[in-house]
Amino acid sequence: MDIAIGIMTIVSIMTFFGIIAWAWSRHRVSANDEAARLPFAVPDEATTTRGEG
């Protein structure tokens, strides 16, 4: 049982670092920049009117 836990721990750590490597890879730069700008793409609350709809 201890070996299975150890193997799962190693697989989990490798998966974690694989996701980090994928997220920080060069071909993701444009997608990451676009995602970082999404919160600013919505209209401000002050410019919308209430009671519509």
PyMOL Python script that loads the backbone (N, CA, C, O; Angstrom):
from pymol import cmd

cmd.read_pdbstr("""\
ATOM      1  N   MET A   1       0.828  -1.196   0.000  1.00  0.00           N
ATOM      2  CA  MET A   1       0.000   0.000   0.000  1.00  0.00           C
ATOM      3  C   MET A   1       0.870   1.257   0.000  1.00  0.00           C
ATOM      4  O   MET A   1       0.536   2.242  -0.659  1.00  0.00           O
ATOM      5  N   ASP A   2       1.979   1.228   0.733  1.00  0.00           N
ATOM      6  CA  ASP A   2       2.851   2.398   0.787  1.00  0.00           C
ATOM      7  C   ASP A   2       3.469   2.706  -0.572  1.00  0.00           C
ATOM      8  O   ASP A   2       3.679   3.871  -0.911  1.00  0.00           O
ATOM      9  N   ILE A   3       3.758   1.667  -1.350  1.00  0.00           N
ATOM     10  CA  ILE A   3       4.336   1.882  -2.679  1.00  0.00           C
ATOM     11  C   ILE A   3       3.316   2.553  -3.590  1.00  0.00           C
ATOM     12  O   ILE A   3       3.676   3.433  -4.371  1.00  0.00           O
ATOM     13  N   ALA A   4       2.064   2.157  -3.505  1.00  0.00           N
ATOM     14  CA  ALA A   4       1.016   2.764  -4.325  1.00  0.00           C
ATOM     15  C   ALA A   4       0.849   4.239  -3.980  1.00  0.00           C
ATOM     16  O   ALA A   4       0.670   5.069  -4.871  1.00  0.00           O
ATOM     17  N   ILE A   5       0.907   4.565  -2.703  1.00  0.00           N
ATOM     18  CA  ILE A   5       0.799   5.969  -2.281  1.00  0.00           C
ATOM     19  C   ILE A   5       1.987   6.766  -2.802  1.00  0.00           C
ATOM     20  O   ILE A   5       1.826   7.898  -3.257  1.00  0.00           O
ATOM     21  N   GLY A   6       3.169   6.183  -2.738  1.00  0.00           N
ATOM     22  CA  GLY A   6       4.366   6.844  -3.246  1.00  0.00           C
ATOM     23  C   GLY A   6       4.308   7.081  -4.743  1.00  0.00           C
ATOM     24  O   GLY A   6       4.694   8.147  -5.223  1.00  0.00           O
ATOM     25  N   ILE A   7       3.828   6.095  -5.476  1.00  0.00           N
ATOM     26  CA  ILE A   7       3.701   6.232  -6.923  1.00  0.00           C
ATOM     27  C   ILE A   7       2.677   7.311  -7.270  1.00  0.00           C
ATOM     28  O   ILE A   7       2.911   8.127  -8.161  1.00  0.00           O
ATOM     29  N   MET A   8       1.557   7.317  -6.576  1.00  0.00           N
ATOM     30  CA  MET A   8       0.535   8.349  -6.829  1.00  0.00           C
ATOM     31  C   MET A   8       1.058   9.742  -6.492  1.00  0.00           C
ATOM     32  O   MET A   8       0.719  10.709  -7.176  1.00  0.00           O
ATOM     33  N   THR A   9       1.871   9.858  -5.457  1.00  0.00           N
ATOM     34  CA  THR A   9       2.462  11.144  -5.105  1.00  0.00           C
ATOM     35  C   THR A   9       3.391  11.618  -6.216  1.00  0.00           C
ATOM     36  O   THR A   9       3.351  12.786  -6.601  1.00  0.00           O
ATOM     37  N   ILE A  10       4.216  10.733  -6.726  1.00  0.00           N
ATOM     38  CA  ILE A  10       5.137  11.091  -7.807  1.00  0.00           C
ATOM     39  C   ILE A  10       4.370  11.474  -9.070  1.00  0.00           C
ATOM     40  O   ILE A  10       4.719  12.451  -9.732  1.00  0.00           O
ATOM     41  N   VAL A  11       3.336  10.719  -9.407  1.00  0.00           N
ATOM     42  CA  VAL A  11       2.514  11.037 -10.583  1.00  0.00           C
ATOM     43  C   VAL A  11       1.833  12.391 -10.399  1.00  0.00           C
ATOM     44  O   VAL A  11       1.762  13.177 -11.344  1.00  0.00           O
ATOM     45  N   SER A  12       1.339  12.669  -9.213  1.00  0.00           N
ATOM     46  CA  SER A  12       0.675  13.951  -8.953  1.00  0.00           C
ATOM     47  C   SER A  12       1.649  15.113  -9.072  1.00  0.00           C
ATOM     48  O   SER A  12       1.310  16.145  -9.652  1.00  0.00           O
ATOM     49  N   ILE A  13       2.846  14.963  -8.537  1.00  0.00           N
ATOM     50  CA  ILE A  13       3.843  16.024  -8.621  1.00  0.00           C
ATOM     51  C   ILE A  13       4.259  16.249 -10.074  1.00  0.00           C
ATOM     52  O   ILE A  13       4.411  17.392 -10.506  1.00  0.00           O
ATOM     53  N   MET A  14       4.444  15.166 -10.826  1.00  0.00           N
ATOM     54  CA  MET A  14       4.807  15.311 -12.236  1.00  0.00           C
ATOM     55  C   MET A  14       3.692  15.988 -13.024  1.00  0.00           C
ATOM     56  O   MET A  14       3.968  16.808 -13.899  1.00  0.00           O
ATOM     57  N   THR A  15       2.443  15.659 -12.728  1.00  0.00           N
ATOM     58  CA  THR A  15       1.313  16.310 -13.389  1.00  0.00           C
ATOM     59  C   THR A  15       1.268  17.786 -13.054  1.00  0.00           C
ATOM     60  O   THR A  15       1.021  18.612 -13.933  1.00  0.00           O
ATOM     61  N   PHE A  16       1.501  18.133 -11.799  1.00  0.00           N
ATOM     62  CA  PHE A  16       1.500  19.525 -11.370  1.00  0.00           C
ATOM     63  C   PHE A  16       2.563  20.322 -12.122  1.00  0.00           C
ATOM     64  O   PHE A  16       2.278  21.396 -12.651  1.00  0.00           O
ATOM     65  N   PHE A  17       3.772  19.803 -12.169  1.00  0.00           N
ATOM     66  CA  PHE A  17       4.840  20.512 -12.873  1.00  0.00           C
ATOM     67  C   PHE A  17       4.617  20.530 -14.384  1.00  0.00           C
ATOM     68  O   PHE A  17       5.042  21.468 -15.058  1.00  0.00           O
ATOM     69  N   GLY A  18       3.961  19.513 -14.918  1.00  0.00           N
ATOM     70  CA  GLY A  18       3.609  19.522 -16.331  1.00  0.00           C
ATOM     71  C   GLY A  18       2.618  20.621 -16.665  1.00  0.00           C
ATOM     72  O   GLY A  18       2.743  21.276 -17.700  1.00  0.00           O
ATOM     73  N   ILE A  19       1.637  20.830 -15.803  1.00  0.00           N
ATOM     74  CA  ILE A  19       0.675  21.914 -16.007  1.00  0.00           C
ATOM     75  C   ILE A  19       1.362  23.268 -15.910  1.00  0.00           C
ATOM     76  O   ILE A  19       1.059  24.175 -16.685  1.00  0.00           O
ATOM     77  N   ILE A  20       2.277  23.411 -14.974  1.00  0.00           N
ATOM     78  CA  ILE A  20       3.022  24.666 -14.845  1.00  0.00           C
ATOM     79  C   ILE A  20       3.841  24.924 -16.103  1.00  0.00           C
ATOM     80  O   ILE A  20       3.850  26.043 -16.616  1.00  0.00           O
ATOM     81  N   ALA A  21       4.530  23.903 -16.604  1.00  0.00           N
ATOM     82  CA  ALA A  21       5.332  24.052 -17.817  1.00  0.00           C
ATOM     83  C   ALA A  21       4.452  24.409 -19.010  1.00  0.00           C
ATOM     84  O   ALA A  21       4.842  25.234 -19.836  1.00  0.00           O
ATOM     85  N   TRP A  22       3.275  23.805 -19.111  1.00  0.00           N
ATOM     86  CA  TRP A  22       2.364  24.112 -20.211  1.00  0.00           C
ATOM     87  C   TRP A  22       1.852  25.555 -20.121  1.00  0.00           C
ATOM     88  O   TRP A  22       1.784  26.258 -21.129  1.00  0.00           O
ATOM     89  N   ALA A  23       1.498  25.983 -18.920  1.00  0.00           N
ATOM     90  CA  ALA A  23       0.943  27.324 -18.750  1.00  0.00           C
ATOM     91  C   ALA A  23       1.973  28.413 -19.018  1.00  0.00           C
ATOM     92  O   ALA A  23       1.617  29.490 -19.495  1.00  0.00           O
ATOM     93  N   TRP A  24       3.230  28.155 -18.723  1.00  0.00           N
ATOM     94  CA  TRP A  24       4.278  29.154 -18.907  1.00  0.00           C
ATOM     95  C   TRP A  24       5.055  28.977 -20.202  1.00  0.00           C
ATOM     96  O   TRP A  24       6.057  29.662 -20.406  1.00  0.00           O
ATOM     97  N   SER A  25       4.626  28.079 -21.087  1.00  0.00           N
ATOM     98  CA  SER A  25       5.355  27.842 -22.327  1.00  0.00           C
ATOM     99  C   SER A  25       5.189  29.029 -23.279  1.00  0.00           C
ATOM    100  O   SER A  25       4.255  29.821 -23.155  1.00  0.00           O
ATOM    101  N   ARG A  26       6.105  29.130 -24.218  1.00  0.00           N
ATOM    102  CA  ARG A  26       6.126  30.278 -25.137  1.00  0.00           C
ATOM    103  C   ARG A  26       4.901  30.340 -26.037  1.00  0.00           C
ATOM    104  O   ARG A  26       4.441  31.435 -26.362  1.00  0.00           O
ATOM    105  N   HIS A  27       4.365  29.213 -26.442  1.00  0.00           N
ATOM    106  CA  HIS A  27       3.223  29.249 -27.354  1.00  0.00           C
ATOM    107  C   HIS A  27       1.926  29.644 -26.652  1.00  0.00           C
ATOM    108  O   HIS A  27       0.904  29.804 -27.319  1.00  0.00           O
ATOM    109  N   ARG A  28       1.934  29.806 -25.319  1.00  0.00           N
ATOM    110  CA  ARG A  28       0.754  30.239 -24.577  1.00  0.00           C
ATOM    111  C   ARG A  28       0.774  31.734 -24.257  1.00  0.00           C
ATOM    112  O   ARG A  28      -0.153  32.234 -23.618  1.00  0.00           O
ATOM    113  N   VAL A  29       1.802  32.449 -24.683  1.00  0.00           N
ATOM    114  CA  VAL A  29       1.941  33.858 -24.309  1.00  0.00           C
ATOM    115  C   VAL A  29       0.756  34.678 -24.796  1.00  0.00           C
ATOM    116  O   VAL A  29       0.198  35.466 -24.032  1.00  0.00           O
ATOM    117  N   SER A  30       0.365  34.510 -26.045  1.00  0.00           N
ATOM    118  CA  SER A  30      -0.740  35.313 -26.580  1.00  0.00           C
ATOM    119  C   SER A  30      -2.062  34.973 -25.881  1.00  0.00           C
ATOM    120  O   SER A  30      -2.856  35.871 -25.602  1.00  0.00           O
ATOM    121  N   ALA A  31      -2.301  33.712 -25.602  1.00  0.00           N
ATOM    122  CA  ALA A  31      -3.532  33.315 -24.913  1.00  0.00           C
ATOM    123  C   ALA A  31      -3.543  33.846 -23.482  1.00  0.00           C
ATOM    124  O   ALA A  31      -4.584  34.278 -22.987  1.00  0.00           O
ATOM    125  N   ASN A  32      -2.400  33.815 -22.822  1.00  0.00           N
ATOM    126  CA  ASN A  32      -2.323  34.337 -21.457  1.00  0.00           C
ATOM    127  C   ASN A  32      -2.532  35.845 -21.433  1.00  0.00           C
ATOM    128  O   ASN A  32      -3.195  36.361 -20.534  1.00  0.00           O
ATOM    129  N   ASP A  33      -1.977  36.559 -22.407  1.00  0.00           N
ATOM    130  CA  ASP A  33      -2.183  38.005 -22.474  1.00  0.00           C
ATOM    131  C   ASP A  33      -3.657  38.338 -22.717  1.00  0.00           C
ATOM    132  O   ASP A  33      -4.201  39.260 -22.110  1.00  0.00           O
ATOM    133  N   GLU A  34      -4.285  37.591 -23.595  1.00  0.00           N
ATOM    134  CA  GLU A  34      -5.708  37.817 -23.867  1.00  0.00           C
ATOM    135  C   GLU A  34      -6.548  37.550 -22.619  1.00  0.00           C
ATOM    136  O   GLU A  34      -7.460  38.317 -22.311  1.00  0.00           O
ATOM    137  N   ALA A  35      -6.251  36.486 -21.911  1.00  0.00           N
ATOM    138  CA  ALA A  35      -6.992  36.153 -20.696  1.00  0.00           C
ATOM    139  C   ALA A  35      -6.761  37.194 -19.605  1.00  0.00           C
ATOM    140  O   ALA A  35      -7.658  37.464 -18.807  1.00  0.00           O
ATOM    141  N   ALA A  36      -5.574  37.775 -19.565  1.00  0.00           N
ATOM    142  CA  ALA A  36      -5.282  38.787 -18.556  1.00  0.00           C
ATOM    143  C   ALA A  36      -6.060  40.074 -18.821  1.00  0.00           C
ATOM    144  O   ALA A  36      -6.338  40.827 -17.889  1.00  0.00           O
ATOM    145  N   ARG A  37      -6.412  40.334 -20.075  1.00  0.00           N
ATOM    146  CA  ARG A  37      -7.146  41.560 -20.417  1.00  0.00           C
ATOM    147  C   ARG A  37      -8.663  41.395 -20.328  1.00  0.00           C
ATOM    148  O   ARG A  37      -9.384  42.389 -20.410  1.00  0.00           O
ATOM    149  N   LEU A  38      -9.165  40.185 -20.166  1.00  0.00           N
ATOM    150  CA  LEU A  38     -10.611  39.953 -20.141  1.00  0.00           C
ATOM    151  C   LEU A  38     -11.356  40.750 -19.074  1.00  0.00           C
ATOM    152  O   LEU A  38     -12.435  41.258 -19.378  1.00  0.00           O
ATOM    153  N   PRO A  39     -10.862  40.896 -17.854  1.00  0.00           N
ATOM    154  CA  PRO A  39     -11.618  41.663 -16.862  1.00  0.00           C
ATOM    155  C   PRO A  39     -11.821  43.126 -17.259  1.00  0.00           C
ATOM    156  O   PRO A  39     -12.767  43.768 -16.802  1.00  0.00           O
ATOM    157  N   PHE A  40     -10.947  43.643 -18.095  1.00  0.00           N
ATOM    158  CA  PHE A  40     -11.054  45.041 -18.496  1.00  0.00           C
ATOM    159  C   PHE A  40     -11.881  45.208 -19.766  1.00  0.00           C
ATOM    160  O   PHE A  40     -12.132  46.340 -20.180  1.00  0.00           O
ATOM    161  N   ALA A  41     -12.305  44.130 -20.390  1.00  0.00           N
ATOM    162  CA  ALA A  41     -13.068  44.193 -21.631  1.00  0.00           C
ATOM    163  C   ALA A  41     -14.555  44.406 -21.382  1.00  0.00           C
ATOM    164  O   ALA A  41     -15.275  44.800 -22.299  1.00  0.00           O
ATOM    165  N   VAL A  42     -15.033  44.156 -20.169  1.00  0.00           N
ATOM    166  CA  VAL A  42     -16.449  44.343 -19.877  1.00  0.00           C
ATOM    167  C   VAL A  42     -16.719  45.830 -19.621  1.00  0.00           C
ATOM    168  O   VAL A  42     -15.829  46.551 -19.173  1.00  0.00           O
ATOM    169  N   PRO A  43     -17.923  46.283 -19.900  1.00  0.00           N
ATOM    170  CA  PRO A  43     -18.221  47.690 -19.645  1.00  0.00           C
ATOM    171  C   PRO A  43     -18.239  47.982 -18.140  1.00  0.00           C
ATOM    172  O   PRO A  43     -18.577  47.121 -17.328  1.00  0.00           O
ATOM    173  N   ASP A  44     -17.877  49.183 -17.802  1.00  0.00           N
ATOM    174  CA  ASP A  44     -17.894  49.591 -16.399  1.00  0.00           C
ATOM    175  C   ASP A  44     -19.331  49.646 -15.887  1.00  0.00           C
ATOM    176  O   ASP A  44     -20.264  49.874 -16.658  1.00  0.00           O
ATOM    177  N   GLU A  45     -19.500  49.439 -14.598  1.00  0.00           N
ATOM    178  CA  GLU A  45     -20.832  49.493 -14.006  1.00  0.00           C
ATOM    179  C   GLU A  45     -21.400  50.905 -14.055  1.00  0.00           C
ATOM    180  O   GLU A  45     -22.617  51.071 -14.141  1.00  0.00           O
ATOM    181  N   ALA A  46     -20.569  51.901 -14.003  1.00  0.00           N
ATOM    182  CA  ALA A  46     -21.031  53.296 -13.988  1.00  0.00           C
ATOM    183  C   ALA A  46     -21.620  53.696 -15.340  1.00  0.00           C
ATOM    184  O   ALA A  46     -22.455  54.599 -15.402  1.00  0.00           O
ATOM    185  N   THR A  47     -21.197  53.039 -16.423  1.00  0.00           N
ATOM    186  CA  THR A  47     -21.687  53.439 -17.746  1.00  0.00           C
ATOM    187  C   THR A  47     -22.958  52.700 -18.141  1.00  0.00           C
ATOM    188  O   THR A  47     -23.597  53.082 -19.121  1.00  0.00           O
ATOM    189  N   THR A  48     -23.345  51.665 -17.419  1.00  0.00           N
ATOM    190  CA  THR A  48     -24.582  50.953 -17.752  1.00  0.00           C
ATOM    191  C   THR A  48     -25.759  51.621 -17.046  1.00  0.00           C
ATOM    192  O   THR A  48     -25.601  52.219 -15.982  1.00  0.00           O
ATOM    193  N   THR A  49     -26.924  51.513 -17.646  1.00  0.00           N
ATOM    194  CA  THR A  49     -28.112  52.102 -17.040  1.00  0.00           C
ATOM    195  C   THR A  49     -28.903  51.022 -16.329  1.00  0.00           C
ATOM    196  O   THR A  49     -28.934  49.871 -16.764  1.00  0.00           O
ATOM    197  N   ARG A  50     -29.530  51.394 -15.254  1.00  0.00           N
ATOM    198  CA  ARG A  50     -30.338  50.436 -14.485  1.00  0.00           C
ATOM    199  C   ARG A  50     -31.770  50.453 -14.998  1.00  0.00           C
ATOM    200  O   ARG A  50     -32.245  51.440 -15.560  1.00  0.00           O
ATOM    201  N   GLY A  51     -32.430  49.346 -14.787  1.00  0.00           N
ATOM    202  CA  GLY A  51     -33.850  49.271 -15.143  1.00  0.00           C
ATOM    203  C   GLY A  51     -34.104  48.819 -16.563  1.00  0.00           C
ATOM    204  O   GLY A  51     -35.261  48.680 -16.960  1.00  0.00           O
ATOM    205  N   GLU A  52     -33.081  48.589 -17.326  1.00  0.00           N
ATOM    206  CA  GLU A  52     -33.296  48.096 -18.678  1.00  0.00           C
ATOM    207  C   GLU A  52     -33.452  46.582 -18.641  1.00  0.00           C
ATOM    208  O   GLU A  52     -32.801  45.895 -17.854  1.00  0.00           O
ATOM    209  N   GLY A  53     -34.310  46.085 -19.491  1.00  0.00           N
ATOM    210  CA  GLY A  53     -34.431  44.636 -19.621  1.00  0.00           C
ATOM    211  C   GLY A  53     -35.568  44.105 -18.955  1.00  0.00           C
ATOM    212  O   GLY A  53     -35.792  42.895 -18.984  1.00  0.00           O
TER     213      GLY A  53
END
""", "prot")
cmd.dss("prot")
cmd.show_as("cartoon", "prot")
cmd.util.cbc("prot")
cmd.orient("prot")
